[in-house]
Amino acid sequence: MQVHTDLSTLRTVTRPVLTTGTFDGVHLGHQVILDRLKATARREGGETVLFTFHPHPRMVLFPQDNDLRLLNTPEEKRLLLEKAGLDHLLVVPFSREFSRIHALDYVRDILVGQLGIHAMVIGYDHRFGRNREGDIELLRRTADVYDFLVEEIPAREIDHVKVSSTKIREALLAGHVAQANALLGYPFPLSGIVVKGDQLGRTIGWPTANIGAIDAYKLIPADGVYAITATTLEGSFKGMMSIGVRPTVKENGERTVEAHLFGLEKELYGTAITVRLHRYLREELRFHSMEAMKQRIAQDKVEALAALEEMEP
């Protein structure tokens, strides 16, 4: 998959078959669109293109709304789209100026004039252009004028999946990670760098990898303990992860993300780690003693291993 940040480079693409959107999560609903995009490109002898934006339009149009967190970092999205078999990913900066382009100008000047599209694949309810004035009917009218094809994905193909990025975010923020994963079609990932913490875990026999440098806009799921798998430079591991403020050991502590990887002996400080959340095990608890916390962590390990074993094919 080729990644483009300049509209002009798409001129080298053969018969571009294009769809557009933020595609946050690259979830099962998005997969319906991507499958149709690929089928159309095969039929037309063209190449698939996703025209997307960074930052997310909501962050530009509503800068005072700081609540939006994304399901994917840009790198996670790239990897998922590459795995989905996309030929070209076009990422352009989203700005207020861009949002003010009238729908007809967007089609004529950008889709046709700069990108030279051969076909447009779009969901039945997609809106675009200033004040969301553009729709599938406008695309059909302009397609006759500017000689490109329009493929509509009807409601029956998209709605039966019943997936939206918003629904997935809500599930994760409620700790319903299994539900979120079912809608995503893959285990929700968190990536970062292992940083040095207060090393309390090793003193009680449960050393953890403290995950820092997480993308500022990445959604962090609900506080609690999760069954996870993790990928590091040392390999792949099963494990468990705690998200929260550690109320047993610190009053008014900062929120942390800490993973204990089963069977890992080496320290990982300064290295990259990606964890994938598979099952929510329990809420974060305040224990009356360190011994009680140790006993519960031992039980968490048993439950995490059981949960991960259930998910193995």
Secondary structure, 3 states (H helix, E strand, C coil): CEEECCHHHHHHCCCEEEEECCCCCCCHHHHHHHHHHHHHHHHHCCEEEEEEEECCHHHHHCCCCCCCCECCCHHHHHHHHHHCCCCEEEEEECCHHHHCCCHHHHHHHHHHHHCCCCEEEEECCCCECHHHCECHHHHHHHHHHHCCEEEEECHHHHHHHCCCHHHHHHHHHCCCHHHHHHHHCCCEEEEEEEECCCCHHHHCCCCCEEEECCCCCECCCCCEEEEEEEEECCEEEEEEEEEECCCCCCCCCCCEEEEEECCCCCCCCCCEEEEEEEEEEECCCCCCCHHHHHHHHHHHHHHHHHHHHHHCC
